[in-house]
Amino acid sequence: MMFRRDKGSQTIEFALIILPLMMLVLVGFELIRLMWVTMVFESAVSSAIRDARTMIPSPTVAEKMREHIAQFPLLSLDNIQVDAPSYADSVASLASGQLVSSPQAMLAQYRINYQFQYLLAPKFSESLPSVTSLSRTVLVSYDAQ
């Protein structure tokens, strides 16, 4: 039997419990989505690098890699950045900074960045750039032409 003064206590308890529970569910959703996008990004970069190996070294390879990565689900072309490559004729010359032009290149170093955007709280992405910026530095050994 309920007394008149206890009538709204269940509503208040529900309101106090549902808000933190919903926040926990939303944070879990965003973290799972971040892990999913990270795995897709890794696969896309690996696939783009496999294709880049068979191309002739040129500045257009970076744009082709960017377009190839954007074909994967969950990845937006606007958030993908492929920096201009550093060309070298050996690993030692790449490490020492002795770069060559693209026709002489045997190796190329690419930096690929993807800016992850939270779906439910897009402004949160700007406040934590170290967590939401996925980046890879890859070394491509070109096949003999």
Backbone bond lengths (Angstrom), bond angles and torsions (degrees), N, CA, C in turn:
res aa  C-N    CA-C-N  psi(-1)  N-CA   C-N-CA  omega(-1)  CA-C   N-CA-C  phi
1 M - - - 1.438 - - 1.527 109.80 -
2 M 1.322 116.16 128.90 1.454 120.75 -177.84 1.515 110.53 -97.63
3 F 1.291 114.19 139.01 1.454 119.44 174.17 1.518 109.12 -87.23
4 R 1.269 117.66 160.45 1.448 124.24 -176.62 1.532 111.77 -61.12
5 R 1.285 119.84 -35.25 1.468 121.75 -176.56 1.539 112.69 -78.06
6 D 1.340 119.20 -13.93 1.475 122.17 179.16 1.526 112.60 -95.45
7 K 1.305 118.57 4.81 1.457 122.24 -172.41 1.535 113.58 -60.15
8 G 1.309 119.40 -43.09 1.459 121.56 -175.19 1.513 114.41 -95.16
9 S 1.314 118.84 6.04 1.465 120.63 -175.82 1.527 112.13 -67.66
10 Q 1.347 117.97 -36.37 1.464 119.30 178.70 1.530 111.10 -66.51
11 T 1.294 118.19 -36.77 1.464 122.10 178.61 1.519 110.78 -65.32
12 I 1.308 117.27 -41.48 1.460 120.87 178.71 1.519 110.68 -67.96
13 E 1.336 117.39 -41.27 1.466 120.42 177.77 1.526 110.91 -63.50
14 F 1.325 116.74 -41.61 1.456 120.69 177.96 1.524 111.18 -62.01
15 A 1.301 117.50 -43.87 1.471 122.17 179.73 1.524 110.86 -63.86
16 L 1.317 117.63 -37.26 1.466 120.60 179.44 1.523 112.54 -71.84
17 I 1.326 117.59 -28.39 1.461 121.58 -178.06 1.533 111.62 -88.73
18 I 1.330 118.02 -39.21 1.465 121.02 -172.81 1.526 112.76 -67.68
19 L 1.320 119.69 -35.82 1.473 120.76 -178.62 1.531 112.44 -64.32
20 P 1.329 119.56 -51.37 1.467 117.72 177.03 1.531 113.00 -64.70
21 L 1.334 116.30 -33.87 1.459 119.42 178.95 1.534 111.03 -65.53
22 M 1.326 117.40 -43.06 1.469 120.71 178.07 1.530 111.18 -65.43
23 M 1.316 117.56 -38.88 1.472 120.22 177.21 1.524 110.19 -62.61
24 L 1.320 117.41 -41.07 1.461 121.67 178.98 1.526 111.22 -63.69
25 V 1.318 117.17 -41.37 1.465 121.46 178.26 1.526 110.19 -64.91
26 L 1.330 118.46 -43.75 1.465 121.72 -178.96 1.529 111.81 -66.47
27 V 1.322 117.24 -41.05 1.467 120.50 177.45 1.531 109.88 -64.71
28 G 1.322 117.04 -41.47 1.469 120.64 176.72 1.519 111.71 -61.15
29 F 1.338 116.76 -41.53 1.458 121.36 177.86 1.533 111.04 -59.90
30 E 1.319 116.94 -47.04 1.470 120.78 -178.72 1.527 111.98 -66.56
31 L 1.321 118.40 -38.03 1.469 120.53 178.67 1.527 111.40 -67.48
32 I 1.322 116.81 -40.65 1.467 120.09 177.40 1.524 109.84 -65.22
33 R 1.328 116.86 -40.43 1.467 120.20 177.82 1.529 111.59 -64.85
34 L 1.333 117.91 -38.37 1.463 121.49 176.45 1.530 110.64 -62.03
35 M 1.322 117.39 -43.87 1.469 120.23 178.19 1.526 110.81 -64.44
36 W 1.313 117.50 -38.56 1.454 122.05 179.76 1.528 110.54 -65.09
37 V 1.326 116.91 -47.72 1.462 121.11 178.59 1.533 110.53 -62.47
38 T 1.325 117.34 -37.28 1.468 120.42 177.92 1.527 111.04 -62.15
39 M 1.325 117.25 -43.41 1.470 120.16 178.36 1.528 111.56 -65.66
40 V 1.322 117.28 -40.53 1.467 120.50 177.75 1.523 109.91 -65.34
41 F 1.337 117.49 -40.78 1.467 121.87 178.43 1.534 110.66 -61.29
42 E 1.329 117.34 -43.39 1.469 120.91 178.29 1.527 111.01 -60.68
43 S 1.321 117.18 -44.32 1.465 120.92 178.57 1.522 111.43 -64.91
44 A 1.319 116.70 -40.79 1.463 120.73 -179.42 1.522 111.18 -65.36
45 V 1.326 117.18 -41.92 1.468 120.41 179.10 1.528 109.93 -65.30
46 S 1.317 117.79 -42.71 1.469 120.48 178.49 1.517 111.39 -60.83
47 S 1.321 116.41 -43.11 1.464 120.33 179.08 1.527 111.37 -66.02
48 A 1.316 117.35 -41.69 1.466 120.87 179.48 1.525 111.01 -64.87
49 I 1.315 117.36 -37.59 1.468 120.57 178.83 1.524 110.94 -68.07
50 R 1.331 116.85 -39.40 1.470 119.11 176.82 1.519 110.95 -59.83
51 D 1.339 116.74 -40.61 1.464 120.09 178.31 1.525 111.68 -70.54
52 A 1.323 117.49 -36.81 1.467 121.13 -177.44 1.525 111.54 -65.53
53 R 1.314 117.27 -29.66 1.476 120.41 -179.74 1.518 112.31 -59.30
54 T 1.317 117.30 -31.31 1.463 120.59 -176.26 1.523 113.33 -90.29
55 M 1.316 118.02 -4.86 1.465 121.84 179.96 1.528 110.67 -88.04
56 I 1.306 115.30 159.87 1.464 121.01 174.26 1.524 107.19 -78.80
57 P 1.343 118.01 131.51 1.475 119.53 -178.78 1.529 111.66 -58.39
58 S 1.304 115.56 121.82 1.472 121.44 178.31 1.521 107.85 -160.69
59 P 1.326 117.04 164.27 1.475 120.04 178.73 1.534 113.55 -63.22
60 T 1.326 118.39 -20.90 1.465 120.42 -179.19 1.531 112.54 -75.76
61 V 1.307 117.89 -14.77 1.468 121.08 -179.45 1.527 110.17 -62.52
62 A 1.311 117.40 -38.55 1.471 120.49 -179.57 1.525 110.93 -61.92
63 E 1.317 117.51 -41.41 1.473 120.25 179.30 1.531 110.76 -69.66
64 K 1.322 117.19 -36.91 1.469 119.98 176.93 1.532 110.67 -65.51
65 M 1.327 116.56 -37.96 1.464 120.31 176.96 1.525 109.95 -64.16
66 R 1.307 116.81 -42.46 1.473 121.89 -179.90 1.526 110.19 -60.67
67 E 1.323 117.10 -44.90 1.462 121.43 179.35 1.527 111.02 -66.55
68 H 1.334 116.78 -37.81 1.465 120.68 178.62 1.532 110.65 -64.50
69 I 1.311 117.38 -42.85 1.466 121.54 179.23 1.526 110.43 -64.05
70 A 1.327 117.02 -37.94 1.466 121.15 -178.05 1.521 112.92 -68.25
71 Q 1.327 118.46 -15.97 1.458 121.22 178.62 1.522 112.27 -72.82
72 F 1.306 117.61 -16.30 1.461 120.99 -179.24 1.529 109.61 -77.28
73 P 1.336 117.10 149.21 1.463 119.13 -179.44 1.524 111.70 -66.33
74 L 1.308 116.11 152.61 1.467 125.74 177.99 1.526 114.03 74.78
75 L 1.325 119.06 -6.43 1.462 121.57 -178.11 1.525 109.50 -106.25
76 S 1.314 116.36 129.45 1.460 122.46 -178.77 1.526 109.93 -100.74
77 L 1.313 116.63 135.91 1.462 121.93 179.94 1.525 111.28 -60.04
78 D 1.322 117.42 -34.02 1.463 121.28 -178.83 1.525 112.88 -65.24
79 N 1.323 117.67 -26.70 1.464 121.70 -176.35 1.530 113.53 -95.33
80 I 1.327 117.63 -0.70 1.466 121.71 -177.93 1.520 109.13 -98.33
81 Q 1.317 115.48 132.75 1.466 120.99 176.67 1.523 108.16 -132.55
82 V 1.326 115.86 125.76 1.467 121.84 175.12 1.521 106.14 -116.33
83 D 1.335 116.12 114.30 1.461 121.05 -179.69 1.522 110.68 -71.24
84 A 1.306 115.64 157.04 1.465 120.81 176.98 1.530 109.00 -58.68
85 P 1.313 117.62 136.67 1.463 120.10 -175.60 1.524 113.10 -75.50
86 S 1.320 114.34 157.93 1.469 122.30 171.01 1.517 106.31 -103.60
87 Y 1.331 117.49 120.68 1.461 122.04 -177.64 1.517 110.11 -98.41
88 A 1.337 115.22 144.23 1.462 121.08 177.78 1.522 108.87 -150.28
89 D 1.361 114.53 164.01 1.463 118.58 177.93 1.527 112.46 -99.07
90 S 1.339 117.35 -8.90 1.465 121.35 175.83 1.531 108.75 -157.14
91 V 1.320 114.84 166.26 1.462 119.69 178.66 1.528 110.33 -65.83
92 A 1.324 116.12 -38.68 1.469 120.15 -179.70 1.530 111.00 -63.11
93 S 1.322 117.61 -42.79 1.464 119.48 179.82 1.533 111.11 -69.86
94 L 1.324 117.54 -31.60 1.459 120.06 175.64 1.526 110.93 -67.47
95 A 1.319 116.12 -41.60 1.467 120.72 179.36 1.523 111.55 -66.52
96 S 1.333 116.89 -35.60 1.465 119.66 -178.73 1.527 112.76 -85.91
97 G 1.327 117.24 -6.27 1.460 120.36 177.53 1.510 114.21 87.35
98 Q 1.321 118.26 11.92 1.469 122.10 177.98 1.529 107.89 -87.24
99 L 1.306 115.89 89.63 1.452 121.27 -174.80 1.521 110.98 -90.33
100 V 1.317 115.77 156.50 1.462 122.31 179.70 1.529 108.12 -123.47
101 S 1.327 116.07 172.52 1.464 120.00 177.23 1.536 109.33 -78.71
102 S 1.312 116.01 165.52 1.467 120.12 -174.78 1.530 114.93 -62.32
103 P 1.341 121.63 -35.86 1.477 118.78 179.03 1.536 113.21 -65.40
104 Q 1.328 117.88 -25.48 1.464 121.26 -178.72 1.534 112.43 -93.43
105 A 1.297 117.37 -1.02 1.462 121.48 -170.86 1.521 112.39 -74.09
106 M 1.316 114.20 138.20 1.463 122.45 169.99 1.529 109.71 -109.49
107 L 1.337 115.16 -24.56 1.453 122.72 -179.41 1.526 109.69 -132.10
108 A 1.317 115.13 153.77 1.458 120.44 173.46 1.524 108.45 -142.93
109 Q 1.312 115.29 138.95 1.457 120.95 177.02 1.528 108.28 -108.27
110 Y 1.321 116.46 122.90 1.462 122.47 -179.30 1.525 109.42 -114.55
111 R 1.318 116.05 142.81 1.472 122.02 171.87 1.528 106.79 -113.70
112 I 1.314 115.04 120.25 1.456 121.60 -176.58 1.522 108.14 -116.59
113 N 1.330 116.72 126.01 1.460 122.15 -179.14 1.523 109.91 -122.39
114 Y 1.319 115.23 143.53 1.461 121.10 173.74 1.520 108.16 -132.64
115 Q 1.318 116.71 126.49 1.456 121.88 179.85 1.528 109.05 -95.25
116 F 1.325 116.27 106.57 1.462 122.57 179.71 1.522 109.77 -74.47
117 Q 1.322 116.24 137.18 1.465 121.85 177.83 1.527 108.72 -116.06
118 Y 1.322 116.20 126.88 1.463 119.28 174.80 1.511 109.09 -67.21
119 L 1.307 116.53 139.21 1.453 121.66 -176.06 1.525 111.91 -77.75
120 L 1.320 116.74 -42.88 1.462 120.83 -174.55 1.528 113.49 -89.55
121 A 1.318 117.04 -22.11 1.468 120.72 -179.97 1.528 109.01 -140.69
122 P 1.344 118.15 77.00 1.460 120.81 -175.63 1.531 114.29 -60.88
123 K 1.301 118.00 -30.11 1.469 120.93 179.51 1.527 111.53 -68.01
124 F 1.319 116.65 -24.05 1.459 121.35 179.36 1.533 110.97 -66.53
125 S 1.338 117.09 -28.03 1.462 121.78 179.12 1.524 111.60 -62.85
126 E 1.329 116.15 -35.82 1.461 120.64 -178.67 1.522 112.42 -73.38
127 S 1.323 116.62 -26.84 1.460 119.39 -177.62 1.525 113.09 -81.69
128 L 1.335 118.19 -19.70 1.468 121.85 178.62 1.532 110.98 -127.69
129 P 1.331 118.67 68.44 1.470 119.76 -176.67 1.527 113.34 -66.76
130 S 1.329 118.39 -26.35 1.460 119.25 -179.59 1.527 111.65 -69.92
131 V 1.314 117.64 -27.07 1.461 121.35 179.10 1.520 110.77 -85.98
132 T 1.314 117.80 -35.13 1.459 121.17 -172.85 1.518 113.94 -93.83
133 S 1.306 118.70 -2.83 1.459 121.29 178.97 1.526 109.19 -100.72
134 L 1.320 115.77 112.11 1.457 121.64 177.40 1.516 107.23 -95.09
135 S 1.315 117.93 126.71 1.463 119.71 -179.31 1.517 110.42 -140.24
136 R 1.312 114.33 145.43 1.459 122.08 177.93 1.521 108.67 -136.14
137 T 1.309 115.51 140.36 1.458 121.67 171.33 1.514 106.28 -113.16
138 V 1.317 116.13 121.16 1.471 120.88 -174.28 1.523 109.96 -123.94
139 L 1.295 114.64 150.62 1.449 122.49 178.33 1.517 108.37 -113.49
140 V 1.314 116.20 123.82 1.460 121.84 -178.39 1.512 108.94 -109.30
141 S 1.322 115.40 125.90 1.466 121.27 173.94 1.521 106.63 -100.78
142 Y 1.323 115.96 113.66 1.452 119.54 -176.53 1.518 111.51 -74.90
143 D 1.319 115.03 139.91 1.456 120.13 176.26 1.531 109.24 -67.64
144 A 1.305 115.80 150.63 1.474 119.76 179.39 1.513 109.52 -63.10
145 Q 1.320 115.44 134.14 1.469 120.90 -177.27 1.505 110.73 -90.96
